[in-house]
């Protein structure tokens, strides 16, 4: 039994931010009912290649929709809106990422549902939030990364701004959404009162800037792109070894001295320009070229084994295949397999990173086929076979 067993989530979200939130909740035991458009479904089902075998289900979709049941309802029609309300009577949480005002036009905005369902936790995820001059704009991860400052810090100093290689703003907003939902449910448990959660990709991306945002707020100086370098710690970046790339992440002066001893350059640790982290930050342009030349003399294996023995943080720059082949990743069970109705062999998926001693994540359901559970769910909510057949004949489901 999962930690959230007994919790039911009505998921009206699609793409990545909302689905990543509801997958977290589903992994922890919640019953997630994914509401999709008849005949089309979540846009990401077709975001490929690659696709699962010949099924037409994209890897992108599979990455964020585990532990959910798919129900198709046309919520633009009055019959669909009535049906959705019927489902909400048995749900604790609604997650949606429609444009501001879209659900309200269907009578499904928070202001419409809260009086009827006062215990409902209603979580809205948009690009820019429910308020402010940009509220009506469509929001995308790429825009949030650019507008929130992330791209101004990502990439080489002399190169173009670069986005993070995955949907960074989407995923971190999904995590904030999951945390917010759990906090709202805790409040509801105490007071009996649900509430509205208003999450914006831009807000979440700006909050994710953490130390670099605070560096600006304190100093008044705009942070600079430094490639793989750290703004406040030196050396803390990628270096070329003789046969590949490695990360050297020296966190304090004692580690730097041990590194210099192992690298046979003890004089660097005695040089006043490099003896302390503060001095190394100021004089990084003098230090880093010297370290690059030193590290390039030996293999990556030489550095990783030797520095690990000395407690100096270092690691390889892995490709994705190398990451999944890493013995630590394998020991932590970060690759799982689940049977899927459209595949002859179990489907490989990335596991949840959450480790809990008593209520660990569970992998109960593979990402669902469009509408796979429509009849099952509607039956659970008391609809008769005749009612279900009539809704299907009318194109509502």
Helices and strands as residue ranges (DSSP letters): E 8-12, H 17-27, E 31-36, G 43-46, H 59-62, E 68-72, H 78-88, E 93-96, G 104-106, H 110-113, E 121-126, H 141-147, H 150-153, H 168-191, E 196-200, H 201-207, H 210-219, E 236-240, E 245-249, H 253-262, H 266-270, H 277-282, H 284-295, H 300-310, E 314-316, H 320-325, H 327-331, E 335-338, E 347-350, H 374-380, H 385-393
